[in-house]
Amino acid sequence: MARPQAMTSEANYLLQIELMGISNPSVTRTLSIPRSTTFHTLHCAIQVAFDWRNCHLHRFEIFDAVPSGTGSEPFRGILDPKPLVLLALEPDPKRSDYDGFGPFPENSKQFTLQSVFESETYKNKKIEYQYDFGDHWNHSVTIIGRALSKTRHIICLSGEGGPVAEDCGGVHGWKELKDVYAEHANEIQRECSEPDAHEKMKWYESDCHNGRKAGLDPCKWDKVAINKEFAKTNGLMQRIARAAG
C-alpha cells in the first residue's frame, strides 16, 4: 500500500472559484494551482475552466474585510456599501484608459498567487474575478487549502454546473434562458405560442460564442476536457494569454 505524500511548503493552492448569483445548479470549479502562478495565468485558467471565450474585459479585485463607509464619511456606507478595494489587477493597465474610480490597477502579470495569499496585507481578504463588465459575471476566488504536492500545471479537481452562455444578459438573462429550454425545448416551433422562446434557443445554438448546437444542458460540463487543455504546452490557455495582452 502506497504511503500518502506529505504536504510541503511548495504544495499547490486549492482554489474554490464560484460564479456568484447562479443557482440550480451553482457553477463552481475547484483547481489545484501552483503558488507561482500569476493572476494573469489564473484569468486564462478561469476562462478555460468555465468555458468563457475571452470576449470581454476582466479584472481581479482584492477587497478589505470592512465595508467602506463605516468611518466618518457621511452617507458613504449607504451609497457605496461594497468593501474597499485594496488591490485591482488587470493585464497591461494604461492610465489613458483609466476612469478614475477606485485604485489604479496593477499589472496582473506581475502578481503571483503567493504574493497575495501569503502577504500580511492581503491574506484572508475577499477576492473576486470580474469578467464582462456588461453582463457583470463576478466569480469569488477562495483558497480552501493546500494540495499534497506541487505540479507544473493547473488541475481541475471538481466542479458543478455547465458553462454559462456568453452575452446572455447576466444572472437574470441566464435564468431566463434556462427557463426557456425547460419549457420549450421539446416543442415544435411552428406549434409554439411563444416564438421569442425559439429565437432565444436558436441564438444560443447558432450564434452564442460558447453555445452548443445540441442545446442547453445547464448541468453538463467536462472535467476531462478542461484538464487536457491545462496540460497542453501550446493550446487554449496560451491562445487566451496572447489574446489578453
Stockholm file with secondary structure:
# STOCKHOLM 1.0

chainA/1-245         MARPQAMTSEANYLLQIELMGISNPSVTRTLSIPRSTTFHTLHCAIQVAFDWRNCHLHRFEIFDAVPSGTGSEPFRGILDPKPLVLLALEPDPKRSDYDGFGPFPENSKQFTLQSVFESETYKNKKIEYQYDFGDHWNHSVTIIGRALSKTRHIICLSGEGGPVAEDCGGVHGWKELKDVYAEHANEIQRECSEPDAHEKMKWYESDCHNGRKAGLDPCKWDKVAINKEFAKTNGLMQRIARAAG
#=GR chainA/1-245 SS CCCCCCCCTTCCEEEEEEETTCCSSCCEEEEEECTTCBHHHHHHHHHHHTTCCSCSCEEEEEEEEEETTSSSSTTHHHHCCSEEEEEEEESSCCGGGCCSSSSCCEEGGGCBHHHHHTCTTTTTCEEEEEECTTTTEEEEEEEEEECSSCCSSCEEEEEESCCCCTTSCHHHHHHHHHHHHHHHTTSCGGGCSCHHHHHHHHHHHHTSTTCCTTCCCTTCCCHHHHHHHHHCSSSHHHHHHHHTC
#=GC SS_cons         CCCCCCCCTTCCEEEEEEETTCCSSCCEEEEEECTTCBHHHHHHHHHHHTTCCSCSCEEEEEEEEEETTSSSSTTHHHHCCSEEEEEEEESSCCGGGCCSSSSCCEEGGGCBHHHHHTCTTTTTCEEEEEECTTTTEEEEEEEEEECSSCCSSCEEEEEESCCCCTTSCHHHHHHHHHHHHHHHTTSCGGGCSCHHHHHHHHHHHHTSTTCCTTCCCTTCCCHHHHHHHHHCSSSHHHHHHHHTC
//
